[in-house]
Amino acid sequence: MITLQLVWLLLIGVLIIGYAVLDGFDLGVGFWHLFAKKGAERSTFIRAIEPFWDGNEVWLLTAGGALFAAFPPVYATVFSGFYLALILVLLGLILRAVSIECRNKVGDPRWVAVWDVAFAVGSILPSLLYAVAIGNLLRGLPLNATGDYTGGFWALLNPYALTVGLVGLSMFAIHGALYLAVKTGGETQRKARAWAAKAWWAYAPLFMIAAGWTSHGGYLRGGAAVPQMLGALAALAIGLVRIFNRQGRDLSAFLASCAGIALVMLGVVAVLFPNLVVASNDPSLSLTVFNASSSQRTLAVMLVIALIGMPLVIGYTVFIHRVFKGKV
């Protein structure tokens, strides 16, 4: 039973990391969309992610389904506690999807301008709110005996969670700029490199502040060694992003950013483990990998389905990136 629980934690972690790396550059491109020149440059931004964005969101949907199947109390607590925030995330994702499909349907500049704003807002909202949610999970939530969140919406907007939210927003911003540097050329590529350089000066200090706050704020409940090691590796990856971007090694900088995001997400898991939702008011009420999972039979049956489905998702992702490789 314990093995199955840990395997499902690993699978959900892989799905969330995959989503953060893949949809992260989509969200980052949306962040920079309004900074681009109107017309051809903004259209180039859309074309850079158009073949990928909807497939990338499959990783999020699969992660949500896996969480519901494997750890239903966690799903219930998180989705009810963060209800308004998740509605705002869904609104952002809907705005982004509709804007990509609709912006070029009518030639009126006002029509295009409206959808350009919608695309940017629909990218920034999820980038910020995902990370705010992670900040609250790291900080802990007040829970009652049935696992329900007992705080209010405004309690989620605490200084620590907002700091982590800014880390997430800047992380995706630099990731999107580096992706644009890989996928474009000429003036747009030079502009993307400059954006990445500027975003780095926000991302790196914010990351160090959040990491220090996590280490010294009493949030390392399960031990400090592994989270601190992962944090150091993430800091190294962030440093490599800066070096490679200055050298014009766009693909290397983007891959370093991918590694940094993966290490940050692994660090989050290490800080929380074995908890999934920490009860800040009473540690005994926390939802863990071991007390909040489905039955052994459910985990085993779902594992068979996952072992069939996940290779398909991974295979499709690799295939679509090979088909649409190269510059836009």
C-alpha positions in Angstrom: 0.0 0.0 0.0 2.8 2.4 0.9 4.5 1.7 -2.4 1.4 2.5 -4.3 0.9 5.7 -2.4 4.5 6.8 -3.1 4.2 5.8 -6.8 1.1 8.0 -7.2 2.8 10.9 -5.5 5.6 10.5 -8.0 3.2 10.3 -11.0 1.3 13.4 -9.9 4.6 15.2 -9.4 5.7 14.3 -12.9 2.4 15.6 -14.3 2.6 18.9 -12.4 6.3 19.4 -13.3 5.5 18.6 -17.0 2.7 21.1 -16.9 4.8 23.8 -15.3 7.6 23.4 -17.8 5.4 23.1 -20.9 2.5 25.4 -20.3 4.9 27.7 -18.4 6.4 29.0 -21.7 2.8 29.5 -23.1 1.9 31.6 -20.0 5.2 33.5 -20.2 4.7 34.4 -23.9 1.3 35.7 -22.9 3.0 37.9 -20.2 5.1 39.6 -22.9 2.4 39.8 -25.5 1.4 43.4 -24.7 5.0 44.5 -24.8 5.3 43.3 -28.4 4.6 45.5 -31.4 1.0 45.4 -32.6 0.4 43.5 -35.7 3.0 41.1 -37.1 5.1 40.6 -33.9 2.1 39.8 -31.7 0.9 37.4 -34.4 4.3 35.7 -34.3 4.0 35.3 -30.6 0.7 33.5 -31.1 2.1 31.3 -33.9 5.0 30.3 -31.6 2.7 28.6 -29.1 -0.4 27.8 -31.3 0.5 24.2 -32.0 1.3 23.4 -28.4 -0.8 25.3 -25.9 -3.9 23.1 -25.8 -1.8 19.9 -25.7 0.2 21.4 -22.8 -3.0 21.9 -20.8 -3.7 18.2 -21.0 -1.0 17.8 -18.3 -3.0 20.0 -16.0 -6.2 18.1 -16.6 -4.5 14.8 -16.1 -2.9 16.0 -12.9 -6.2 17.1 -11.5 -7.8 13.8 -12.5 -5.0 11.9 -10.9 -5.3 13.9 -7.7 -9.0 13.2 -7.6 -8.5 9.5 -8.1 -5.5 8.9 -5.8 -6.0 11.5 -3.0 -9.7 12.5 -3.0 -9.6 14.3 0.5 -6.7 16.5 -0.8 -8.6 17.3 -4.0 -11.7 18.2 -1.9 -9.8 20.4 0.5 -7.8 22.2 -2.0 -10.5 22.8 -4.6 -13.0 23.9 -2.0 -10.5 26.0 0.0 -9.1 27.7 -3.1 -12.5 27.9 -4.8 -12.6 31.6 -5.8 -8.9 31.6 -6.8 -9.5 28.5 -8.9 -12.5 30.2 -10.6 -10.2 33.1 -11.5 -7.6 30.6 -12.8 -10.3 29.0 -15.0 -11.4 32.4 -16.2 -7.8 33.1 -17.2 -7.4 29.8 -19.0 -10.7 30.4 -20.8 -9.8 33.9 -21.8 -6.5 32.7 -23.2 -8.0 29.9 -25.2 -10.8 32.0 -26.7 -8.4 34.9 -27.5 -6.1 32.6 -29.4 -9.0 31.2 -31.5 -10.8 34.5 -32.0 -8.3 37.3 -32.4 -7.7 36.8 -36.1 -11.4 36.1 -37.0 -12.2 39.8 -37.6 -9.8 42.3 -39.3 -11.0 45.3 -37.1 -8.0 46.5 -35.0 -10.3 47.1 -32.0 -11.4 43.5 -32.1 -7.7 42.3 -32.2 -6.8 44.7 -29.4 -9.5 43.4 -27.1 -8.3 39.8 -27.6 -4.7 40.8 -27.2 -5.5 42.2 -23.7 -7.6 39.1 -22.9 -4.7 36.8 -23.9 -2.3 38.7 -21.7 -4.7 38.7 -18.7 -5.5 35.1 -19.3 -1.8 34.2 -19.0 -0.9 36.4 -16.1 -3.8 35.4 -13.8 -3.0 31.7 -13.7 0.8 32.3 -13.5 0.3 34.4 -10.3 -2.5 32.4 -8.7 -0.9 28.9 -9.2 2.1 30.1 -7.2 0.0 31.9 -4.6 -1.8 28.5 -4.0 1.6 26.8 -3.7 2.7 29.4 -1.2 -0.4 28.8 1.0 0.2 25.0 0.8 3.8 25.5 2.0 2.6 27.9 4.8 -0.2 25.7 5.9 -4.0 26.1 6.0 -6.4 26.1 9.0 -8.4 22.9 8.7 -11.2 21.4 10.8 -11.6 17.8 11.8 -13.2 16.9 8.5 -10.4 18.4 6.4 -12.4 21.6 5.4 -10.5 24.9 5.0 -11.8 27.2 7.7 -10.1 30.5 6.6 -11.4 33.0 4.1 -10.3 34.1 0.6 -8.4 37.2 1.9 -6.4 35.0 4.3 -4.9 33.4 1.2 -3.4 36.7 0.2 -0.8 36.8 2.9 2.7 38.2 2.4 4.5 34.9 2.1 2.0 33.5 -0.4 2.1 36.7 -2.5 5.9 36.6 -2.5 5.8 33.0 -3.8 3.2 34.2 -6.3 5.6 36.8 -7.7 8.3 34.1 -7.9 6.0 32.0 -10.1 5.0 35.0 -12.3 8.6 36.0 -12.9 9.7 32.4 -13.4 7.1 31.9 -16.2 7.9 35.4 -17.6 11.6 34.5 -18.1 10.7 31.0 -19.3 8.4 32.5 -22.0 11.0 35.1 -23.1 13.7 32.4 -23.5 11.2 30.3 -25.5 10.6 33.2 -27.8 14.3 33.6 -28.2 14.5 30.0 -29.3 11.5 30.2 -31.7 12.1 33.6 -33.4 14.8 35.5 -35.1 16.0 39.0 -35.9 14.7 41.9 -33.9 12.1 39.8 -32.1 14.8 37.4 -30.9 17.0 40.2 -29.7 14.1 41.7 -27.9 13.2 38.4 -26.2 16.8 38.0 -25.0 16.6 41.5 -23.5 13.3 40.7 -21.8 14.8 37.5 -20.3 17.7 39.5 -19.0 15.4 42.0 -17.3 13.1 39.3 -15.9 16.1 37.5 -14.4 16.7 40.5 -12.1 13.3 40.1 -10.7 13.2 36.3 -10.7 16.6 35.6 -9.0 16.2 38.0 -6.0 12.5 36.9 -5.5 13.5 33.3 -5.5 16.3 33.8 -2.9 13.9 35.8 -0.7 11.2 33.0 -0.9 13.8 30.3 -0.4 15.2 32.0 2.7 11.7 32.7 4.1 10.8 29.1 3.6 14.0 27.9 5.3 13.9 30.3 8.3 10.1 30.7 8.6 9.4 27.4 10.1 8.1 25.7 7.0 10.7 22.9 6.7 8.6 20.5 8.8 10.0 17.3 7.4 13.7 18.1 7.5 15.9 20.7 5.8 18.6 18.7 4.0 16.8 17.7 0.8 14.8 20.9 0.3 18.0 23.0 0.7 19.9 20.8 -1.7 17.2 21.1 -4.3 17.1 24.9 -3.7 20.8 25.1 -4.2 20.5 23.2 -7.5 17.6 25.4 -8.6 19.8 28.5 -7.8 22.5 27.0 -10.0 20.1 26.5 -12.8 18.9 30.1 -12.5 22.5 31.3 -12.6 23.1 29.2 -15.8 20.0 30.9 -17.4 21.7 34.2 -16.9 25.1 33.0 -18.3 23.6 31.3 -21.4 21.3 34.1 -22.2 24.2 36.6 -22.2 26.1 34.3 -24.5 23.2 34.1 -26.9 22.9 30.3 -26.3 19.1 30.4 -26.5 18.4 26.7 -26.4 20.8 26.1 -23.5 19.2 29.0 -21.6 15.8 27.6 -22.2 16.8 24.1 -21.1 18.4 25.5 -17.9 15.1 27.3 -17.2 13.2 24.0 -17.7 15.6 22.4 -15.2 15.2 25.3 -12.8 11.4 25.0 -12.9 11.6 21.2 -12.3 13.9 21.6 -9.3 11.7 24.3 -7.8 8.7 22.0 -8.0 10.7 19.1 -6.6 11.7 21.4 -3.8 8.1 22.2 -3.0 7.3 18.5 -2.8 10.3 18.0 -0.5 9.2 20.8 1.8 5.7 19.3 2.1 6.5 15.6 2.3 4.9 13.5 3.7 2.2 16.1 3.9 0.1 17.2 0.9 -2.0 19.8 2.8 -0.5 21.0 6.1 -2.9 22.0 8.8 -1.5 25.1 10.3 -3.7 25.0 13.4 -3.2 21.4 14.3 -0.5 19.2 12.6 -2.5 16.1 13.5 -5.2 17.3 11.0 -2.8 17.5 8.1 -3.6 15.4 5.0 -0.6 13.2 4.1 0.4 10.8 1.4 -0.5 8.0 3.8 -3.8 9.1 5.4 -5.5 10.8 2.5 -5.1 8.2 -0.3 -7.7 6.0 -2.0 -8.0 2.3 -1.3 -5.3 -0.1 -2.4 -7.5 -1.5 -5.1 -8.3 1.9 -6.5 -4.7 2.9 -6.6 -3.7 -0.4 -8.3 -6.5 -0.2 -11.0 -5.8 3.5 -11.7 -2.0 2.7 -11.9 -2.7 0.4 -14.8 -4.7 3.1 -16.6 -1.9 5.7 -15.9 0.7 3.3 -17.3 -1.3 3.2 -20.5 -2.3 6.9 -20.7 0.9 8.7 -19.6 3.1 7.3 -22.4 0.5 8.5 -24.9 0.6 12.0 -23.4 4.4 12.0 -23.4 4.6 10.5 -26.9 2.2 13.1 -28.3 4.1 15.9 -26.6 7.5 14.8 -28.1 5.9 14.2 -31.5 4.2 17.6 -31.8 7.4 19.4 -30.8 9.3 17.5 -33.4 6.8 18.3 -36.1 6.8 22.0 -35.3 10.5 22.4 -34.4 12.5 25.3 -35.7 11.8 29.0 -36.0 8.4 30.5 -36.5 
